[in-house]
Amino acid sequence: QFIRLGKKKWLVFILLSICLTGSVLTKLLVQTLMRTNFGSNFNGAGSVGVTLNDVFITIKTSKQFHDTRLQVILNTWFNQAREQTYIVTDDDDLELNITTNGHAINSGCGKTHELSDLSCKTGVEYDLYMKSGKKWWCHFDDDNYVNVGGLVNILRQLDWRKDVYLGRRSKLTDFKGKFLGKTVYFVFATTGAGVCISKTLAEKMEPWAGAGKFLATSRALGHADDCTIGFIITNRLKVNLTVTNLFHSHMEKLAKLDPTTLQNQVVLSHGAPDILNITSNLTNTKVFDLNADPTRFYSVHCLVHPESFFCKFAK
């Protein structure tokens, strides 16, 4: 589930180096060891205890998607986390607010897909989370399906008291940019696959993210919200990204995901024409016709939660 290095292999390597090459190389290896994240975020995490009520979930959307993308979410996984999930949008919607029990937030941001409007909304999400006092902030897009139980399980393996930035990279190389006239390098997790940040780390982001500063940081960097989150965390705060292969975005070849693993994935997405390959003969479950379920989220939801009332209409 997570990508991390093993301590034992490194320690063996160092001991061999002592024998073979003397103190100079050994010193360099020790310095490298000290800079390497061995997955210490996972040590002892089981004793911390995390429940769904410890997680603050935000979904970023736009008014134009309230009746399409968002409706699918409201009919599926939102119902597993109604009290923990807030929808950050760009217009008032009385019906949506009634449906979500007041959890639809008009950010006051613009309606475009441009940097300023996207980062404006993410800044609002951050400020909302900081007011919650919860242990985890998880951001998702309006084209994500979230296995809520799986999300809680993966967070239980981590320690919110440590600096944790959980997600999935869309670029395998470090990203290069300019910030206040200086060249900077950083790593970022694509928000299209979902991102989770521990409370301890979120608090340290405040100088660059709190009270409207997130948008200012994004503009100074010249890149959108997911890049800005990565820049703040991996460049300014020097915290590594914890990578999980259970988060998936629309930029992946979703049709190549093993159908027998779908119910174990934590975050899924959709992006026509590349959609999840879920059929009754592959998953041994009933699924909906592609015309009725173009995102495949209803079929996935019935795989994860077969007790849902609408699953009886699948074939």
Order of alpha helices (4+ residues) and beta strands (2+ residues): alpha-alpha-beta-alpha-beta-alpha-beta-alpha-beta-beta-alpha-beta-beta-beta-beta-alpha-alpha-alpha-alpha-beta-beta-alpha-alpha
